[in-house]
């Protein structure tokens, strides 16, 4: 097999070998930079955390959002107002010619000549030197310089001067008039400057006469108007930007108000949209929770109303049945429609039994009303639940035998102590036992089981009976609720037994529930 020769292979190898030292050199050069930047990289993570915390804080606080909005609007208004003032300042600026700087320069030159004569040695000042000093001072200047004695005779003068004598008094008067003229800064008037000096130990005056150099200056003619316009721009930009930035929040507030209006009309299914994580979002959530709570309470009230109607129907039926029997048998006794004394006793016993049932119904209704209105005060004490159940079961054995049933107990050997009102808890277990006896298959067995789980005493009462649909189990403890198939003359109770049991357990902050697996029905009480 022949191997093809590739020229590119031999070309790439030297390039790779040449690149290696370059790469190492680059790494060596970038190593100190990397070390210098490493603290910044370490700080980046805390800075990101702090930044995120600040953002979350702003998002969760409407107050912080308003403060930030105010600052942004203020900065925008200041920026635009400042630009506006600058534009107005340029627009209202006017150009003027003034001579103040030229007069000042003339005075400085004349005073400089006068002082230079006094500083130089007097023996060195000849006429040529003096003339040269004057010519140098006024070179390319638009004014003339002269040196006079105290009488005004010109001793020395610049090349552009023609005067031989100067009236000093008239010159001083003109100088004062020019200085006192209010239009001196605008008019191109001839200006004179005079300074005393000594030339070769002789008193003299250095005089400068001429029109000062003109300078262009700019002045604002409408400053007050520009300030007023700028203030208006400040206020206008702030108001407009604030309205623009808060438009979304204001719209959301209007949505919340509209949602409240809808809910107030009775539409409790309406929900306000929750946007963001600030106080407004929390307000929307609270409104939704309020609507949900109101809906739940109204449904509960409606359910209570339905239950009340069922109460009236059930109690009327349950009270009417024994009452009708009592009245019937008493009527028979009153009319002496009995065959003998034995039949009379039978009628009396039946009437008494019906009155006992009537009393039981009334007592149950009265007790449940007290429990529902929290009219019972608990007498809590530490109770041995084992002994309580044992004693209760023994008392119910005769009733159990009359119904061809048998109690089966599963109790632990160790004592289980609970803090309960013993009398009320006896009523709970009596109601559960009566319920089990009433609805058990006969003959049969009733299991009473006691256990301790997760620091709770759990009592289970189990019997065999007709299956209960799973959806009906939670309703067994409702007020005056009974399964329709149990409404028979022989088995039907008041429908309050389990509701009373639940109220008592709730007062003890315990739990009570029912389970059904096939024909096995179990009631649990956890304390």
Secondary structure as GFF3:
##gff-version 3
##sequence-region A 1 527
A	DSSP	alpha_helix	7	60	.	.	.	ID=ss1
A	DSSP	alpha_helix	62	91	.	.	.	ID=ss2
A	DSSP	beta_strand	93	98	.	.	.	ID=ss3
A	DSSP	alpha_helix	100	119	.	.	.	ID=ss4
A	DSSP	three_ten_helix	122	124	.	.	.	ID=ss5
A	DSSP	alpha_helix	127	137	.	.	.	ID=ss6
A	DSSP	beta_strand	143	149	.	.	.	ID=ss7
A	DSSP	beta_strand	154	157	.	.	.	ID=ss8
A	DSSP	alpha_helix	168	180	.	.	.	ID=ss9
A	DSSP	beta_strand	190	199	.	.	.	ID=ss10
A	DSSP	beta_strand	202	211	.	.	.	ID=ss11
A	DSSP	beta_strand	215	220	.	.	.	ID=ss12
A	DSSP	alpha_helix	223	245	.	.	.	ID=ss13
A	DSSP	alpha_helix	247	264	.	.	.	ID=ss14
A	DSSP	alpha_helix	279	334	.	.	.	ID=ss15
A	DSSP	alpha_helix	341	372	.	.	.	ID=ss16
A	DSSP	beta_strand	381	384	.	.	.	ID=ss17
A	DSSP	alpha_helix	385	402	.	.	.	ID=ss18
A	DSSP	beta_strand	405	410	.	.	.	ID=ss19
A	DSSP	beta_strand	417	420	.	.	.	ID=ss20
A	DSSP	alpha_helix	422	439	.	.	.	ID=ss21
A	DSSP	beta_strand	444	453	.	.	.	ID=ss22
A	DSSP	beta_strand	456	464	.	.	.	ID=ss23
A	DSSP	alpha_helix	470	473	.	.	.	ID=ss24
A	DSSP	three_ten_helix	474	477	.	.	.	ID=ss25
A	DSSP	three_ten_helix	484	486	.	.	.	ID=ss26
A	DSSP	alpha_helix	497	507	.	.	.	ID=ss27
A	DSSP	beta_strand	511	517	.	.	.	ID=ss28
A	DSSP	beta_strand	520	526	.	.	.	ID=ss29
###
